[in-house]
Amino acid sequence: MTPEEIARLPYRPCVGVVLTHADGRIFAGQRADMDSPAWQMPQGGIDDGETPLDAAYRELQEETGVGRDAVRLVAETADWHHYDLPIDVVPTRWRGKYRGQAQKWVQFTLTAPDSTIDLAHKDVEFSNWRWMTGAELLGLIVPFKRPIYQAVLAEFGVA
């Protein structure tokens, strides 16, 4: 695909989840489908007819095993955040249908014990997880997502 063709593609509607611990640290998962370290927060597509908040609860449950009853809603981003995939990734990710993602972010605080987290609950997205500070997470996220992470963590006051 040429850069011009990629620029004409739409963004995939997506939701991201900032799951915080009572002490302010942030849940980060090591992507199970990557050979090299690739840490990120839970995220995923928004299904047809689904609100971003409903998608956030669903994605959190699918990727971490943490249900609605184990979290408290804290905030949602005021606006959508967009990122473009690297040009060489576009043709293979989502069958080349999208140039990147438009993300609405939601912050939850875990109100249950850490043992509630079950990475094998449904979709195994993460092979490992840990609580991180905002600075640690920003140092480990892939560079093309870093500006969104910086903006979201700053908006939620967890940077």
C-alpha positions in Angstrom: 0.0 0.0 0.0 1.2 3.5 -0.8 1.2 6.3 1.8 -1.6 8.0 -0.1 -3.8 4.8 0.0 -3.1 4.5 3.7 -4.0 8.1 4.3 -7.5 7.5 2.8 -8.2 4.6 5.2 -10.5 5.1 8.2 -9.6 4.7 11.8 -10.8 1.6 13.7 -13.1 2.6 16.6 -11.5 1.3 19.8 -11.6 1.6 23.5 -8.6 1.7 25.9 -8.7 0.9 29.7 -6.5 2.5 32.3 -6.9 0.2 35.3 -5.4 1.7 38.4 -4.6 0.2 41.7 -5.6 1.9 45.0 -2.0 3.2 45.2 -2.2 4.9 41.8 -0.1 2.4 39.8 -1.4 1.3 36.5 -2.1 -2.2 35.1 0.2 -3.1 32.2 0.2 -6.4 30.3 2.9 -8.0 28.2 1.4 -8.8 24.8 1.2 -12.6 24.4 1.6 -12.4 20.6 5.0 -10.6 20.6 8.4 -12.1 20.8 10.0 -9.0 22.2 8.8 -7.1 25.2 5.6 -5.1 24.4 3.7 -3.8 27.3 0.3 -2.0 27.0 -2.9 -1.4 28.8 -6.1 -3.3 27.8 -7.7 -2.1 24.6 -9.9 -3.4 21.8 -12.5 -2.7 19.2 -15.9 -1.4 19.8 -18.6 -3.7 18.5 -21.6 -2.5 16.5 -24.2 -0.9 18.7 -21.9 -0.9 21.7 -21.0 2.3 23.7 -17.4 3.0 24.5 -18.1 2.4 28.2 -19.8 -1.0 27.5 -16.8 -1.9 25.3 -14.4 -0.9 28.1 -16.1 -3.2 30.6 -16.2 -6.1 28.0 -12.5 -5.7 27.0 -11.4 -5.5 30.6 -13.3 -8.7 31.4 -12.0 -10.5 28.3 -8.4 -9.5 28.7 -7.9 -9.5 32.5 -10.9 -11.5 33.9 -11.8 -8.4 35.9 -15.6 -7.8 35.9 -17.8 -4.8 36.5 -18.3 -5.7 40.2 -14.5 -5.5 40.8 -13.9 -2.0 39.6 -15.1 1.6 40.1 -15.5 3.9 37.1 -13.3 7.0 37.6 -13.3 8.9 34.3 -13.6 8.8 30.5 -11.5 10.9 28.1 -13.3 14.0 26.9 -12.2 13.4 23.3 -11.2 10.6 21.0 -7.5 10.0 20.5 -6.1 8.8 17.2 -2.9 7.0 16.2 -1.5 5.8 12.9 0.1 2.4 12.6 3.6 2.3 11.1 3.2 2.1 7.3 4.7 -1.4 7.0 2.1 -2.7 9.6 -1.0 -1.4 7.9 -1.4 -4.1 5.2 -1.2 -6.9 7.7 -3.1 -5.6 10.7 -6.9 -5.8 10.4 -6.4 -7.0 6.8 -5.4 -3.5 5.7 -8.9 -2.0 6.4 -7.7 0.7 8.9 -4.8 3.2 9.1 -4.8 3.1 12.9 -7.2 3.5 15.7 -9.6 6.2 17.2 -9.6 5.5 20.9 -11.9 6.5 23.7 -10.2 5.8 27.0 -11.9 4.9 30.3 -10.3 4.8 33.8 -11.3 2.2 36.4 -9.9 1.6 39.8 -9.6 -2.1 40.9 -11.7 -2.5 44.1 -11.1 -6.3 44.5 -7.9 -8.1 45.4 -5.1 -8.5 42.7 -6.0 -12.2 42.6 -9.1 -11.2 40.7 -6.9 -10.7 37.6 -7.0 -13.8 35.4 -5.1 -13.4 32.1 -6.5 -16.7 30.8 -10.2 -15.7 31.5 -11.2 -15.6 27.8 -8.9 -14.1 25.1 -5.3 -14.5 26.1 -4.0 -11.1 25.2 -1.3 -10.9 27.8 1.3 -13.4 28.9 2.2 -11.5 32.1 1.2 -8.4 33.9 2.3 -6.0 36.6 1.4 -2.7 38.2 3.6 0.2 36.9 4.0 3.9 37.4 3.0 6.1 34.5 6.7 6.8 33.8 7.5 3.1 33.7 4.6 2.4 31.3 5.6 5.3 29.0 9.1 3.9 28.8 7.8 0.5 27.7 5.0 1.3 25.3 5.7 1.1 21.6 6.8 4.6 20.3 3.8 5.1 17.9 1.4 4.8 20.8 3.4 6.9 23.3 1.8 10.3 22.5 -1.7 8.9 23.2 -0.6 7.2 26.5 1.0 10.5 27.6 -2.1 12.5 26.8 -4.5 10.0 28.5 -2.4 9.5 31.6 -2.1 13.3 31.9 -5.8 13.8 31.4 -6.6 11.2 34.1 -3.9 12.7 36.4 -1.9 9.4 36.7 1.1 10.5 34.7 
